[in-house]
């Protein structure tokens, strides 16, 4: 039976491995090497400088400022998105009036689910450009709405005090729908009888959510946590297109810092790669932490 | 039975007239219920409103946009769309994206499926190492590879070419595609494959005639996932497709349009451009909703 399997293995593996090694593995490896040089540009030579880039980085207040913003995103985006996602998924799956049929979603839950998922199929570029217009102080939706209500509107993305929160709101807006569907799918795989039994016992909806749904969905919540944490460490496209880090660096994130260092007015490739290396270790540790902290026994129902 | 009924009547008006000890509690829950439904509606509105506003604004004149952001257009000005499609080359960028994404998704699925199949179904030396090499790519942020990737692509003579973009998109999609499809191929029954081999079916024929058709649901989910992912790429084309404007993909074209409208004051053109980009995607989504949702969430539930 073994006869003849090696031609297949070779033909099937060589193209993907080649593709992957050339465009993914080798750049990643080179990045670590470049991060220890003072390479400045397209033709200038690169001298090894050891860890000098990382020392500069340690004292670079712009990098720290960007990291601080990422930390705030990390603290707020996953929590808010997951809470909203769980809430909406609960409503759509079992928020309806419970007649004799047992557990059901609210009326129109299919429509809600469709609509909530909209942002997920839009490209982040479109979301960024659209919200930039929504926030526009002159012709945007928000300012004229506030004026109509007799409120003084801030300049949204133009004001260092509000810009960051405006970007954060868009991040949550663009993610919630996906997790509503994800949690909804996980909830529908929980046997109905569990909920019916719980409701018969007279548990309130909040108790049900906290004591039954979340423990049963823990694996999914954890995956969501990791994905959202990685998302919060990125945020590049939204920030670059909405504010480009401004005003006054109030919305700067580490991805934008790296991009500007490498492809902005200067081409500090060595230094930019050092920022990339830091991003890598941050992403890795956040992912590992999220998985570790969230570790619980798996619940399986057959 | 009475417990079920009282749980069912959760709106304030539906509380039975007969006095009950727990009546105030139920009434309170009715209020919460009302708020919950209100919040569902609110989130739906927040999701739809910016999109609706975008479509409506794409028909307005620039004067109308400035005068009243919430107003309706005086006439359906399709010339905005024509200006965006032709003048801002959105039509061309749209087709460019289509070409690139068609190529990249095909390449991703072909290389991903063959590699995954080998990992799932064949024993050979180095299998584990190679598999983890692919899957390990999931942990790395693209930012880290950005600088070296730029040079890899340039040295290969692929800078500013669609071929370059297609190869890079495919390479960076391999980790998830291989991870997902390997798991999927493992779930397929081995008995069919064994029977086919006993009947004298070659290894290649077995894959293309038996295994690949059996893996269709997984392939479709992943193709949709990769399609949306590639369609929405911004960072990679921005770095690898910097020069030649005529080859830009849609995301770049829209970003440029947004920058230009700031100078030219042609707001309607931007809204029309965004609408042109959004509407086909939303239509495809609404029609293939079930597949899109499962395609995007399936990978994370595994």
Interface residues (C-beta under 8 A of the other chain):
Chain A: X1 X4 X5 X6 X7 X8 X9 X11 X12 X13 X15 X16 X17 X19 X20 X22 X23 X24 X25 X26 X27 X28 X30 X31 X34 X84 X87 X88 X91 X92 X95 X97 X98 X99 X100 X106 X112 X113 X114 X115 X116 X117 X118 X119 X120 X121 X122 X123 X124 X125 X126 X129 X130 X131 X132 X133 X134 X138 X139 X140 X141 X143 X144 X145 X148 X173 X176 X177 X178 X181 X182 X185 X186 X199 X200 X202 X204 X205 X220 X223 X224 X227 X230 X233 X234 X236 X237 X241 X255 X258 X259 X262 X263 X269 X272 X273 X275 X276 X277 X279 X280 X283 X284 X287
Chain B: X3 X4 X7 X8 X9 X10 X11 X29 X36 X37 X39 X40 X43 X44 X46 X47 X48 X49 X50 X51 X53 X54 X57 X65 X66 X68 X69 X70 X111 X112 X114 X115 X117 X118 X122 X124 X130 X133 X134 X137 X139 X140 X141 X143 X144 X145 X146 X147 X148 X149 X151 X152 X153 X156 X167 X168 X170 X171 X172 X174 X175 X178 X197 X202 X203 X204 X207 X228 X231 X232 X234 X235 X239 X250 X251 X254 X255 X258 X267 X270 X271 X274 X277 X278 X281 X282 X285 X286 X289 X292 X293 X294 X296 X297 X300 X301
